[in-house]
Amino acid sequence: MKRKYGDLSHWKGVLQKTYRQIHIDEVDFTGHVTLVVFNKVKEPISFKLTDHDDFNIVADGFI
Protein backbone atom coordinates (compact mmCIF):
# COMPACT_ATOMS: atom_id res chain seq x y z
CA MET A 1 0.00 0.00 0.00
CA LYS A 2 1.28 3.43 -0.92
CA ARG A 3 1.24 5.93 1.95
CA LYS A 4 1.12 9.68 1.65
CA TYR A 5 1.90 12.02 4.53
CA GLY A 6 0.29 15.43 4.78
CA ASP A 7 3.04 16.92 6.93
CA LEU A 8 5.39 16.97 3.88
CA SER A 9 8.33 16.03 6.13
CA HIS A 10 10.07 14.45 3.13
CA TRP A 11 10.33 17.82 1.32
CA LYS A 12 13.92 18.98 1.79
CA GLY A 13 13.42 22.58 0.62
CA VAL A 14 10.99 23.53 3.41
CA LEU A 15 12.91 25.46 6.06
CA GLN A 16 9.96 26.39 8.31
CA LYS A 17 6.31 25.31 8.20
CA THR A 18 3.14 25.19 10.29
CA TYR A 19 1.14 21.96 10.10
CA ARG A 20 -2.34 21.05 11.38
CA GLN A 21 -4.42 17.93 10.79
CA ILE A 22 -7.87 16.81 11.96
CA HIS A 23 -9.92 13.69 11.34
CA ILE A 24 -13.53 14.15 10.20
CA ASP A 25 -16.11 11.36 10.32
CA GLU A 26 -19.34 12.62 8.73
CA VAL A 27 -21.98 11.19 6.39
CA ASP A 28 -20.58 13.00 3.32
CA PHE A 29 -16.87 12.75 4.16
CA THR A 30 -14.64 10.56 6.28
CA GLY A 31 -10.91 11.26 6.36
CA HIS A 32 -8.15 13.63 7.34
CA VAL A 33 -8.05 17.33 6.52
CA THR A 34 -4.58 18.85 6.47
CA LEU A 35 -3.34 22.45 6.51
CA VAL A 36 0.30 23.25 5.72
CA VAL A 37 1.61 26.83 5.80
CA PHE A 38 5.02 27.24 4.15
CA ASN A 39 6.54 29.98 6.29
CA LYS A 40 10.01 29.76 4.71
CA VAL A 41 11.29 27.69 1.76
CA LYS A 42 14.78 27.35 0.32
CA GLU A 43 13.56 28.37 -3.14
CA PRO A 44 10.09 28.54 -4.72
CA ILE A 45 8.83 25.58 -6.76
CA SER A 46 7.12 26.47 -10.02
CA PHE A 47 6.49 25.16 -13.51
CA LYS A 48 5.80 26.72 -16.89
CA LEU A 49 2.30 26.55 -18.33
CA THR A 50 2.01 26.74 -22.11
CA ASP A 51 1.82 30.40 -23.23
CA HIS A 52 1.64 31.65 -19.60
CA ASP A 53 3.97 32.85 -16.91
CA ASP A 54 5.44 30.46 -14.35
CA PHE A 55 2.85 28.83 -12.09
CA ASN A 56 4.06 28.83 -8.44
CA ILE A 57 3.28 25.73 -6.38
CA VAL A 58 5.31 26.48 -3.22
CA ALA A 59 6.84 29.75 -2.01
CA ASP A 60 7.22 31.68 1.25
CA GLY A 61 3.80 32.22 2.85
CA PHE A 62 1.89 29.75 0.65
CA ILE A 63 -0.92 27.79 2.34
C-alpha positions in Angstrom: 0.0 0.0 0.0 1.3 3.4 -0.9 1.2 5.9 1.9 1.1 9.7 1.7 1.9 12.0 4.5 0.3 15.4 4.8 3.0 16.9 6.9 5.4 17.0 3.9 8.3 16.0 6.1 10.1 14.5 3.1 10.3 17.8 1.3 13.9 19.0 1.8 13.4 22.6 0.6 11.0 23.5 3.4 12.9 25.5 6.1 10.0 26.4 8.3 6.3 25.3 8.2 3.1 25.2 10.3 1.1 22.0 10.1 -2.3 21.1 11.4 -4.4 17.9 10.8 -7.9 16.8 12.0 -9.9 13.7 11.3 -13.5 14.2 10.2 -16.1 11.4 10.3 -19.3 12.6 8.7 -22.0 11.2 6.4 -20.6 13.0 3.3 -16.9 12.7 4.2 -14.6 10.6 6.3 -10.9 11.3 6.4 -8.2 13.6 7.3 -8.0 17.3 6.5 -4.6 18.8 6.5 -3.3 22.5 6.5 0.3 23.3 5.7 1.6 26.8 5.8 5.0 27.2 4.1 6.5 30.0 6.3 10.0 29.8 4.7 11.3 27.7 1.8 14.8 27.4 0.3 13.6 28.4 -3.1 10.1 28.5 -4.7 8.8 25.6 -6.8 7.1 26.5 -10.0 6.5 25.2 -13.5 5.8 26.7 -16.9 2.3 26.6 -18.3 2.0 26.7 -22.1 1.8 30.4 -23.2 1.6 31.6 -19.6 4.0 32.8 -16.9 5.4 30.5 -14.4 2.9 28.8 -12.1 4.1 28.8 -8.4 3.3 25.7 -6.4 5.3 26.5 -3.2 6.8 29.8 -2.0 7.2 31.7 1.3 3.8 32.2 2.8 1.9 29.8 0.6 -0.9 27.8 2.3 
